[in-house]
Amino acid sequence: LFAAQILNVRGISEHGLTSTGNEFVDSRTILSNSVVSFLSCHVNYHLAHHLFPGIP
């Protein structure tokens, strides 16, 4: 349950509070500590994922 809350906050920080509607402009890469990276399966490069969908 705690990991789900971290992922929700992370998802909001990667896509939230944007205004253009363009996923390439409205997504962010969030750097975090090792615990949060582990809980989010080391998915840290979110903008790169939108630019190059083959990157997990």
MOCOR-V876093 format. One record per pair of residues at least 12 apart in sequence whose C-alpha atoms are under 10 Angstrom apart, sorted by the first residue. I is the first residue (numbers start at 1). J is the second residue. If there is no record, write none. Layout:
I_J, I_J
This chain:
2_39, 3_36, 3_38, 3_39, 3_40, 4_39, 4_40, 6_36, 6_39, 6_40, 7_36, 7_39, 7_40, 7_41, 10_30, 10_32, 10_36, 10_40, 10_44, 11_27, 11_28, 11_30, 11_46, 12_27, 13_27, 13_28, 13_29, 13_30, 14_26, 14_27, 14_28, 14_29, 14_30, 14_44, 14_45, 14_46, 14_47, 15_27, 15_28, 15_29, 15_46, 15_47, 16_28, 23_47, 23_50, 23_51, 24_46, 24_47, 24_48, 24_49, 24_50, 24_51, 25_47, 25_50, 25_51, 26_47, 26_50, 27_45, 27_46, 27_47, 27_48, 27_49, 27_50, 27_51, 28_44, 28_45, 28_46, 28_47, 28_48, 28_49, 28_50, 29_43, 29_44, 29_45, 29_46, 29_47, 29_48, 29_49, 30_43, 30_44, 30_45, 30_46, 30_47, 31_43, 31_44, 31_45, 31_46, 32_44, 41_56, 42_56, 43_55, 43_56, 44_56
